[in-house]
Amino acid sequence: MYLRDTDIAFTDDRISHVNRPHQGEADTKIDGHDHIAMPGLINIHSHPSSERSRKGITDEIRSLGFFHSSLYEFLTIFNNAPEGFAANVRVAMGKLLLSRVTTVVDISPPFDAWLGILAGSGIRACAAPGFRDAHWSSANSHQLSYEWDEANGRVGFERAQRVVDLANQHPSGRLMGMICPSQIDTSDIFGAATIGGARTLKRDDIARLSVGANADLVLVDLKAPSMRPVHEPLRSLIFVAGDRAIRDVFVEGARRS
């Protein structure tokens, strides 16, 4: 819905008027004729500390064995240093603001100047420090190998916790934090969306296929192109197919789609 000839006023950091016309006093007036005002956008998944330096490199590289994605085979080749992290984040925040984004979730490895750069940019930011128990590599261009180091993962988790605490306490009031695991197993994701969700809601009669449970179920078409080849159906559904492979949805026994 569009509102024409409408005035918007804000006092300090809060909108105080959206109507026409505004009769009160204003310290600053901006002529909005021939313009449209819209809410600032939220970018919930970004990697500002690395993607700016990779722009134009990994964009043009494809790996046939990984469905044309450069993520698994080539992304780790172009690693950055902490000095590069800082420069990338500064450039990325400017680009995000120019792209109408006013709130961003920055998924990055923690580095010393991170929170200061986010606060100094003027954007509202959720610092989402990543950590991992394993690093991947590919020796044959179609299969991943993992090098596990759970002790190092624990160190990364504890550092991420400290960053989140600092972000939530930042004096700017525009920073917040959340922990972002760099790898989550498919079964963990599925479990969180089924049994885990049911436990949160204190329900033992939903999100399961068992006698006595509510007849809430979903049929996934294994012949859908996005599900082929059928090796690990859950992985294909979560990471590739999404809603494109959903054929039927039942809630309490009634077909809803």
Sequence and secondary structure as in RCSB ss.txt:
>XXXX:A:sequence
MYLRDTDIAFTDDRISHVNRPHQGEADTKIDGHDHIAMPGLINIHSHPSSERSRKGITDEIRSLGFFHSSLYEFL
TIFNNAPEGFAANVRVAMGKLLLSRVTTVVDISPPFDAWLGILAGSGIRACAAPGFRDAHWSSANSHQLSYEWDE
ANGRVGFERAQRVVDLANQHPSGRLMGMICPSQIDTSDIFGAATIGGARTLKRDDIARLSVGANADLVLVDLKAP
SMRPVHEPLRSLIFVAGDRAIRDVFVEGARRS
>XXXX:A:secstr
    S EEEEETTEEEEEES   S  S     TT      EEEEEE HHHHHHHTTTGGG   GGGTT STTTTG
GGG   HHHHHHHHHHHHHHHHHTTEEEEEEEE   TTHHHHHHHHT EEEEEEEE SEEEE SSSS  EEEE H
HHHHHHHHHHHHHHHHHHT TTS EEE  EES   HHHHHHHHTHHHHHHTT SSSSS STTS   EEEE TTSG
GG S S HHHHIIIIIGGGGEEEEEETTEE  
